[in-house]
Amino acid sequence: MDERELSFGRYADVVAVLSDARFVVPGVGAGGARGSLAWLRAMVCRFSEGAVHERRRAVVAGELAGMDPEVLGRRARKHALRMLATADPRDVTGMVATVARAAPMTALGEAMGVRDLGAFVEAVPVVASVYLTGGSGPEVDAAVEVLVEALEDDGRDDEHVANRIAIVAQACESTAALVADSVALAVRMDDPWKWPVVAIVRETSRFDPPVPVMRRVGARDGVPLTLDLRAANRDPEVFADPDRFDPGRTEGSHLTFGAGRRPCPGADHAVRLAAGVVEAILRRTKETEG
């Protein structure tokens, strides 16, 4: 760890860092051959700043604008129920493993016009597992190539293709974690059906964020900063009784999906996708009652 590294966990401090242009995302290098993970990471809005980031973010925002979050959630629920048709309703862990990635990615693939959904759904987790941290290997680059072929859009440049891939690469693991955590919390509730499933998922994203930290670096001095989202989301100055899981909360927005200069443009999409899958799993668990 860099001895100069700074860490922030108060809500106000995290918002201040995320709002300040003096703190930027860590860079990822010059890239690589088209269709490699290095190429993908060098081309997406997640790891860029300034005008380049704004241009790439516009691609992502444009794609998401064409997807109704509620429709995505219904599609994810439909696919999850189909995938769980023969599952043992007592095996909650097994059901989560079966659908937490596959159902949301199938729904997203449909919405993005993917023809070969089977290959697409298999490739996304391979890329997503190393998308944030970087990695190498023929299996990873092969999976990126599958996604390039699936999401190429006639007449669009490589940057457009890469940022379409970014949508699914960023959604896959975080949505799967949100599904798993939401189910784990819901099944411990006396009556999870007291609340809309969307409310359970939203509170889960505050209570146990699927990506618990964000990283920034000082643009001038290179000092790394760690932003503890889990701590910020439980700041008692913002959230009453912050360590209590409460789907009925009405306080201010949590920071799981960012704030300031670069909030996640797909926050509602992610929540609805996860909620659709969580609802399907909870429906199946009800079959053990009585």
Buried (B, 14 or more C-beta within 10 A) or exposed (E): EEEEEBEBBBBEBBBBBBEBEEBBBEEBEEBBEBBBBBBBBBBBBBBBBEEEBEEBBBBBBEBBEEBBBBBBBBBBBBBBBEBBEEBEBEBBEEBBEBBBBBBBBBBBBBBBEBEEBEBBBBBBBBBBBBBBEEBEEEEBBBBBBBBBBBBBEEEEEBBBBBBBBBBBBBBBBBBBBBBBBBBBBBEEEEEBEEBEBBBBBBBBBBBBBBBBEBEBBBEEEEBBBBBBBBBBBBBEEBBEEBEEBBBEBEEEBBBBBBBBBBEBBBBBBBBBBBBBBBBBBBBBBEEEEE
